[in-house]
């Protein structure tokens, strides 16, 4: 990933640039009054918008412009070049728009344009008057935010079992856990946002049951909430293996911000940590706790970390990178016990540990859906519009199992942050009559020290992982195919490759 410029870069657009220097579909990075701005010609029309993605501030000029949409190079957020609107997660906030003036063949960008009004889309006259969203993670938040952004003015309740208002969950295993991101970066919106937008956010609120025929949600305290449309975004829960000793207080799971802060506190008075599982979460936690100067051991049954998803070549490179930073791997092994002070493996090896972090996967939180009579099979079954068999009831994010838009007849279950948010946004638009089929390709990113892996597509199994480039050097594209058909791709240092593959998948 590139870093945003510390000082103004490119031409001063306030002083003007020749119109002839702006080719169709090319983004020109410049600045106005010290603010980074990109100027671009799309469909023959000139537009200027803020140059930094509103998610993690990537330089959008390093991304891709296609069909009037700017694609962020880091995490694939999408923005409308004309209005600056954030069209696709993980970005939520719009880009600033600037007024473009053509004076005798010289293009000037001098003033900020008025922000487009929210809710400018046509409103559906029969939109439900009461919408309840269950789940305050990325999918649930994105659904509520998009409903209000699109002009929905009915009752909107967001129920979350979490103690915290919606926050940036990926950072719980990345920069925040490592100590590189402050607490104030974590909330997706400040407290005033929910009041200002009439979103009835209820944290620490558990749901007891759903009555789909009576259209009510019953809370754990017995209170009933009526709904006309319901969005299930209950997410997934970490698996805790039934290993003796894994119920000790110094054994931790990582799913929530509170979990993250508990691990940070434990790490402050620990020297050695054993991580059970070489999953993405497990290895990101390993990197974060190395940054906190702990001795880190990773225990996992596979021979090569992440090989099932990313192939053996990337898996070996990730392992080698972690080992170079001091992580010790115990691969091909499982934990059979945690007596005080060490994790015992199936071959009798004792791995010293003051604390243990479990990273062996998650299971969709389908309990409410099952009790309500919805179809469940490794997730809540939904149609192409993310709606269950019950009209007006949707399931999105980690709890949903939906049709793969690229493989007719195949249902997939995806546990990625950006995908969950995009599903939440899509369900909101379906409810308002603005969308039907969900066709976004899954996307995720994983960070390990200075190695960032971007993955687009979905390959539950592949027969070939074709490497183009140098994985160890951080410059590669790996394409995963089955019977000659491209299913997914992982890239290192090739953001444009990743964006182009995503666009091809979406077409």
Residue pairs with C-beta under 8 A, 6 or more apart in sequence:
1 58
1 73
1 74
1 452
1 495
2 58
2 59
2 62
2 73
4 36
4 52
4 57
4 58
4 59
5 36
5 59
8 31
8 34
8 36
9 29
9 30
9 31
9 36
10 28
10 29
10 30
10 31
11 17
11 28
11 30
11 31
12 30
12 31
12 32
13 30
13 31
13 32
13 37
13 39
13 48
13 98
13 107
13 108
13 109
14 32
14 33
14 108
14 109
14 110
15 108
16 103
16 106
16 107
16 108
17 28
17 30
17 39
17 106
17 107
18 105
18 106
18 107
19 46
19 102
19 105
19 106
19 107
20 105
21 28
22 28
22 39
22 40
22 41
22 46
22 107
23 41
24 41
24 42
24 44
25 40
25 41
25 42
25 65
25 66
26 40
26 41
26 65
27 38
27 39
27 40
27 60
27 61
27 63
27 65
27 70
28 38
28 39
28 40
28 61
29 36
29 37
29 38
29 51
29 59
29 61
30 36
30 37
30 38
30 39
30 109
31 37
32 48
32 98
32 109
32 110
35 50
35 96
36 50
36 51
36 52
36 59
37 48
37 49
37 50
37 51
37 98
37 109
38 48
38 49
38 50
38 51
38 60
38 61
38 70
39 46
39 47
39 48
39 100
39 107
39 109
40 46
40 47
40 48
40 65
40 70
40 81
41 47
42 65
42 67
42 68
42 81
42 82
43 68
45 82
46 100
46 102
46 107
47 81
47 82
47 97
47 100
48 97
48 98
48 99
48 100
48 109
49 60
49 70
49 79
49 81
49 84
49 95
49 96
49 97
49 98
50 60
50 84
50 95
50 96
50 98
51 59
51 60
51 61
52 58
52 59
52 60
53 59
53 60
53 72
53 74
53 75
53 77
53 79
53 91
54 77
54 86
54 91
54 92
54 93
54 94
54 95
55 72
55 74
55 75
55 77
55 90
55 91
55 92
56 74
56 75
58 72
58 73
58 74
58 75
59 73
60 70
60 72
60 73
60 79
60 95
62 73
62 495
63 70
63 71
63 72
63 73
63 495
63 496
63 499
64 70
64 71
64 73
64 496
64 499
64 500
64 503
65 71
65 81
66 503
68 80
68 81
68 82
69 78
69 79
69 80
69 81
69 87
70 78
70 79
70 80
70 81
70 95
71 77
71 78
71 499
71 502
71 503
72 78
72 79
72 91
73 495
73 496
73 499
74 445
74 452
74 495
75 90
75 91
75 418
75 443
75 445
76 88
76 90
76 418
76 443
76 454
76 456
76 498
76 499
76 502
77 86
77 88
77 89
77 90
77 91
78 86
78 87
78 88
78 91
79 85
79 86
79 87
79 91
79 94
79 95
80 87
83 94
83 97
83 116
84 94
84 95
84 96
84 97
84 115
84 116
85 94
85 116
86 92
86 93
86 94
86 95
88 422
88 425
88 440
89 138
89 142
89 418
89 421
89 422
89 424
89 425
90 138
90 417
90 418
90 421
92 142
92 145
92 188
92 189
94 115
94 116
96 112
96 115
97 112
97 113
97 115
97 116
98 109
98 110
98 111
98 112
98 113
99 109
99 110
99 111
99 112
99 113
100 107
100 108
100 109
101 107
101 108
101 109
101 110
102 108
118 148
118 149
118 150
118 151
119 148
119 149
119 150
119 151
119 152
119 153
120 151
121 150
121 151
121 432
121 434
123 151
123 152
123 432
124 432
124 433
124 434
127 152
127 154
127 431
127 432
127 433
128 154
128 227
128 228
128 229
128 392
128 431
129 154
129 155
129 228
130 154
130 155
130 157
130 226
130 227
130 228
130 229
131 147
131 152
131 154
131 155
131 156
131 157
131 227
131 228
131 229
131 230
131 231
131 431
132 157
132 159
132 217
132 225
132 227
132 229
132 230
132 231
133 140
133 143
133 144
133 156
133 157
133 158
133 159
133 230
133 231
133 233
134 140
134 159
134 207
134 217
134 230
134 231
134 232
134 233
134 234
134 368
135 159
135 160
135 231
135 232
135 233
135 234
135 235
135 397
135 399
136 158
136 159
136 160
136 161
136 162
136 165
136 166
136 201
136 203
137 160
137 162
137 166
137 169
137 233
137 235
137 397
137 398
137 420
138 166
138 169
138 397
138 417
138 420
138 421
138 424
139 233
139 235
139 396
139 397
139 398
139 420
139 421
139 423
139 424
140 158
140 160
140 166
140 231
140 233
140 396
140 397
140 424
141 158
141 166
141 188
141 189
141 421
141 424
142 420
142 421
142 422
142 423
142 424
142 425
142 428
143 231
143 233
143 396
143 424
143 425
143 427
143 428
144 156
144 158
144 199
144 424
144 428
145 189
145 425
146 424
146 425
146 428
146 429
147 156
147 428
147 431
147 432
148 156
148 197
148 198
148 199
150 428
150 429
150 432
150 434
151 432
152 428
152 431
152 432
154 228
155 200
156 198
156 199
156 200
157 199
157 200
157 202
157 225
158 194
158 199
158 200
158 201
158 202
159 202
159 205
159 207
159 217
159 219
159 225
160 166
160 201
160 202
160 203
160 204
160 205
161 204
161 205
161 206
161 207
162 203
162 204
162 256
162 257
162 258
163 203
163 204
163 256
163 258
164 186
164 187
164 203
164 256
164 257
164 258
165 187
165 188
165 189
165 191
165 194
165 201
165 203
166 187
166 188
166 189
167 186
167 187
167 188
167 257
168 176
168 185
168 186
168 187
168 188
169 256
169 257
169 417
170 417
171 177
171 181
171 185
171 186
172 254
172 255
172 256
172 257
172 259
172 260
173 254
173 260
173 280
173 281
173 284
173 285
173 288
174 181
174 284
174 288
174 447
175 181
175 288
176 183
176 185
176 186
176 260
177 254
177 260
177 263
177 264
177 284
177 285
177 288
177 289
178 287
178 288
178 289
178 291
178 292
179 264
179 288
179 291
179 292
180 291
186 257
193 199
194 200
194 201
205 219
205 220
206 219
206 220
207 217
207 218
207 219
207 220
207 368
208 218
208 219
208 220
208 222
209 217
209 218
209 368
209 371
209 372
210 216
210 217
210 218
210 230
210 368
210 369
210 371
210 372
211 217
211 218
211 372
212 230
212 372
212 373
212 374
212 390
212 393
215 226
215 227
215 228
215 230
216 224
216 225
216 226
216 227
217 224
217 225
217 227
217 230
218 224
218 225
219 225
228 392
229 392
229 393
229 394
229 431
230 392
230 393
230 394
231 394
231 395
231 396
231 424
231 427
231 428
231 431
232 368
232 369
232 380
232 388
232 393
232 394
232 395
232 396
232 399
232 400
233 395
233 396
233 397
233 399
233 420
233 424
234 364
234 365
234 366
234 368
234 369
234 399
235 364
235 365
235 397
235 398
235 399
235 420
236 362
236 363
236 364
236 365
236 398
236 399
236 415
237 255
237 362
237 363
237 365
238 253
238 254
238 255
238 358
238 360
238 361
238 362
239 358
239 360
239 361
239 362
239 363
240 246
240 253
240 358
241 276
241 335
241 358
241 360
243 335
243 336
243 337
243 338
244 336
244 337
244 338
245 251
245 337
245 338
245 339
246 335
246 338
246 356
246 358
248 338
248 340
248 356
250 266
250 270
250 354
250 355
250 356
251 338
251 355
251 356
251 357
251 358
252 259
252 262
252 263
252 266
252 355
252 356
252 357
252 358
253 259
253 357
253 358
254 260
254 263
254 281
254 285
254 357
254 358
254 359
255 362
263 285
263 355
263 357
264 292
266 355
267 273
267 289
267 292
267 294
267 355
270 294
270 354
270 355
271 294
271 295
271 354
272 294
272 295
272 296
272 297
272 352
272 353
272 354
272 355
273 289
273 294
273 295
273 296
273 297
273 353
273 354
273 355
273 356
273 357
274 297
274 298
274 299
274 335
274 343
274 351
274 353
274 355
274 356
274 357
275 282
275 283
275 285
275 286
275 289
275 296
275 297
275 298
275 299
275 356
275 357
275 359
276 282
276 299
276 300
276 335
276 343
276 356
276 357
276 358
276 359
276 360
277 298
277 299
277 300
277 358
277 359
277 360
277 361
278 298
278 300
278 302
278 305
278 306
278 329
278 331
278 359
279 306
279 359
279 360
279 361
280 306
280 444
280 446
281 359
282 298
282 300
282 357
282 359
282 360
283 298
283 305
283 306
283 318
283 322
283 359
283 446
283 448
284 446
284 447
284 448
285 357
285 359
286 296
286 298
286 322
286 327
287 322
287 325
287 447
287 448
287 449
289 296
289 357
290 296
290 322
290 325
290 326
290 327
290 449
295 326
295 328
296 326
296 327
296 328
297 327
297 328
297 329
297 330
297 343
297 351
297 353
298 305
298 322
298 327
298 328
298 329
298 330
299 330
299 333
299 334
299 335
299 343
299 345
299 351
300 329
300 330
300 331
300 333
301 331
301 332
301 333
301 334
302 308
302 331
302 332
303 331
303 332
304 312
304 315
304 316
304 319
304 331
305 315
305 318
305 319
305 322
305 329
305 331
306 314
306 315
306 318
307 314
307 315
309 455
309 459
310 318
310 453
310 455
310 465
310 478
310 490
311 462
311 465
311 467
311 478
311 480
311 490
312 465
313 465
313 467
313 471
313 478
314 453
314 471
314 478
314 490
314 492
317 451
317 471
317 472
318 448
318 451
318 453
319 329
320 472
321 448
321 449
321 451
322 329
322 448
322 449
323 329
325 449
330 345
330 349
330 351
333 345
333 346
333 347
333 349
334 345
334 346
335 343
335 344
335 345
335 346
336 344
336 345
336 346
337 343
337 344
338 344
338 353
338 356
341 352
341 353
341 354
342 350
342 351
342 352
342 353
343 350
343 351
343 353
343 356
344 350
344 351
345 351
362 398
362 415
364 378
364 379
364 380
364 398
364 399
364 401
364 413
365 398
365 399
366 376
366 379
366 380
366 399
369 376
369 380
369 388
369 395
369 399
370 376
372 390
374 380
374 381
374 388
374 389
374 390
374 393
374 395
375 381
375 388
375 389
377 401
377 411
378 401
378 413
379 395
379 398
379 399
379 400
379 401
379 413
380 388
380 395
380 399
380 400
380 401
381 388
381 389
381 401
381 411
382 388
382 394
382 395
382 400
382 401
382 402
383 402
383 403
384 402
384 403
384 405
384 436
384 437
384 438
385 426
385 430
385 435
385 436
385 437
385 438
386 394
386 395
386 396
386 400
386 402
386 423
386 426
386 427
386 430
386 438
387 393
387 394
387 427
387 430
388 394
388 395
392 431
394 427
394 430
394 431
396 420
396 423
396 424
396 426
396 427
397 419
397 420
397 421
397 423
397 424
398 413
398 414
398 415
398 420
400 413
400 423
401 411
401 412
401 413
402 411
402 412
402 413
402 423
402 438
403 409
403 410
403 411
403 412
404 410
404 411
404 412
404 458
405 437
405 438
405 439
405 441
406 441
406 457
406 458
406 487
406 505
412 442
412 458
412 460
414 420
414 442
414 458
416 442
416 443
416 444
417 444
418 443
418 444
419 440
419 442
419 443
419 444
422 438
422 440
423 438
423 440
426 435
426 438
426 440
429 435
430 436
439 506
440 506
441 456
441 457
441 458
441 502
441 505
441 506
442 456
442 457
442 458
443 454
443 455
443 456
443 502
444 454
444 455
445 452
445 453
445 454
445 455
446 452
446 453
446 455
447 453
450 474
451 474
451 492
452 492
453 490
453 491
453 492
454 490
454 491
454 492
454 495
454 498
455 488
455 489
455 490
455 491
456 488
456 489
456 498
456 501
456 502
456 505
457 480
457 486
457 487
457 488
457 489
457 501
457 505
458 487
458 488
459 480
459 482
459 487
459 488
461 482
462 480
462 481
462 482
462 487
462 488
463 481
463 482
463 483
464 480
464 481
464 482
465 478
465 479
465 480
466 478
466 479
466 481
467 476
467 477
467 478
468 476
468 477
468 478
468 479
469 475
469 476
469 477
469 492
469 494
470 476
471 478
471 492
474 492
474 493
475 492
475 493
475 494
476 491
476 492
476 493
476 494
477 489
477 490
477 491
477 494
477 497
477 498
478 489
478 490
478 491
479 486
479 488
479 489
480 486
480 487
480 488
480 489
480 490
481 487
486 501
489 497
489 498
489 501
491 497
491 498
